[in-house]
Amino acid sequence: MDEYAVIITPDAEVELNELDDYITFELLAPDTAVKYIAFIRHELASLSYMPRRYKLYEVEPWYSRGVRQMIVRNFSAFYTVLEDYNEVYIQNIIYNKRDIPQILHDLYGDELN
């Protein structure tokens, strides 16, 4: 079984940092923030084996581009698998109760044309 390198993109890192800040400073729970972010990172790292075990995100154009969705607690991690390089790219981490299709469109709308 091949092992994949899991790469968290700068956008996803920013989203993780924002989540950490929110839990630490808004909810005033820094210990919880550390544990929560560590858990998410652990789950993302698990994509190093069998990264295709999560289904493709069923909204176009992401579906035809091979973007997959992994749900981790209350968040969705969106990622692509590059088989030729044995790499997994974590692109975004978005809170599940938000309007995910709209957020993705806002983030990547100019790239869709």
C-alpha positions as CSV (number, residue, x, y, z in Angstrom):
1,M,0.0,0.0,0.0
2,D,1.4,3.4,-1.0
3,E,1.9,6.2,1.5
4,Y,0.9,9.7,0.5
5,A,2.4,13.0,1.6
6,V,-0.3,15.1,3.2
7,I,0.2,18.8,2.4
8,I,-1.9,21.5,4.1
9,T,-2.1,24.5,1.8
10,P,-1.6,28.0,3.1
11,D,-5.4,28.6,2.8
12,A,-6.2,25.6,5.0
13,E,-3.5,26.7,7.5
14,V,-5.1,30.1,7.7
15,E,-8.5,28.5,8.3
16,L,-7.0,26.3,11.1
17,N,-5.4,29.3,12.7
18,E,-8.7,31.2,12.5
19,L,-10.4,28.3,14.2
20,D,-7.7,28.2,16.9
21,D,-8.0,31.9,17.5
22,Y,-11.8,31.7,17.7
23,I,-11.8,28.9,20.3
24,T,-8.9,30.5,22.2
25,F,-10.1,34.1,22.3
26,E,-13.8,34.2,21.6
27,L,-14.8,31.1,23.5
28,L,-11.9,31.6,26.0
29,A,-10.9,27.9,25.9
30,P,-7.3,27.8,24.9
31,D,-6.8,24.2,26.2
32,T,-9.8,23.1,24.1
33,A,-8.4,24.9,21.1
34,V,-5.1,23.0,21.3
35,K,-6.9,19.6,21.6
36,Y,-9.4,20.4,18.8
37,I,-6.8,21.6,16.3
38,A,-4.5,18.6,17.2
39,F,-7.4,16.2,16.6
40,I,-8.2,17.8,13.2
41,R,-4.5,17.6,12.2
42,H,-4.4,14.0,13.3
43,E,-7.4,13.2,11.1
44,L,-5.9,15.0,8.1
45,A,-2.7,13.1,8.6
46,S,-4.7,9.9,8.3
47,L,-5.2,10.7,4.6
48,S,-1.6,9.4,4.1
49,Y,-3.2,6.0,3.7
50,M,-6.2,5.3,1.4
51,P,-7.0,9.0,0.7
52,R,-9.7,8.0,-1.7
53,R,-11.8,6.5,1.0
54,Y,-13.8,9.7,1.3
55,K,-16.3,10.5,-1.5
56,L,-16.0,13.2,-4.0
57,Y,-17.7,16.5,-3.2
58,E,-20.9,16.2,-5.2
59,V,-21.2,19.9,-6.3
60,E,-19.8,21.0,-9.6
61,P,-17.2,22.0,-10.7
62,W,-15.4,20.5,-7.7
63,Y,-16.8,17.0,-8.4
64,S,-15.3,16.8,-11.9
65,R,-12.1,18.3,-10.6
66,G,-11.7,15.4,-8.1
67,V,-12.2,17.4,-4.9
68,R,-13.0,15.1,-2.0
69,Q,-14.8,16.0,1.3
70,M,-13.7,14.6,4.7
71,I,-15.9,15.5,7.6
72,V,-14.0,16.0,10.9
73,R,-16.3,16.8,13.7
74,N,-18.2,20.0,12.7
75,F,-15.9,20.8,9.8
76,S,-15.4,19.7,6.2
77,A,-11.9,19.3,4.9
78,F,-11.7,19.6,1.1
79,Y,-8.8,17.9,-0.6
80,T,-7.4,16.5,-3.9
81,V,-5.3,13.4,-4.4
82,L,-2.4,13.6,-6.9
83,E,-1.8,9.9,-7.7
84,D,1.2,10.6,-9.9
85,Y,3.1,12.2,-7.0
86,N,1.4,10.3,-4.0
87,E,0.3,13.6,-2.6
88,V,-2.8,14.8,-0.9
89,Y,-3.5,18.5,-0.8
90,I,-5.8,19.9,1.9
91,Q,-7.3,22.9,0.3
92,N,-9.9,24.2,2.7
93,I,-11.4,23.5,6.1
94,I,-14.9,25.0,6.5
95,Y,-17.5,24.8,9.3
96,N,-20.3,22.5,8.2
97,K,-23.2,24.9,9.1
98,R,-22.0,27.5,6.8
99,D,-23.0,27.8,3.1
100,I,-20.2,25.7,1.8
101,P,-21.0,25.9,-2.0
102,Q,-21.1,29.7,-1.7
103,I,-17.9,29.9,0.3
104,L,-16.1,27.8,-2.2
105,H,-17.5,29.9,-5.0
106,D,-16.4,33.1,-3.3
107,L,-12.9,31.6,-2.8
108,Y,-12.4,30.2,-6.3
109,G,-15.1,31.9,-8.4
110,D,-12.6,33.6,-10.7
111,E,-10.8,30.3,-11.3
112,L,-14.0,28.6,-12.4
113,N,-14.2,30.5,-15.7
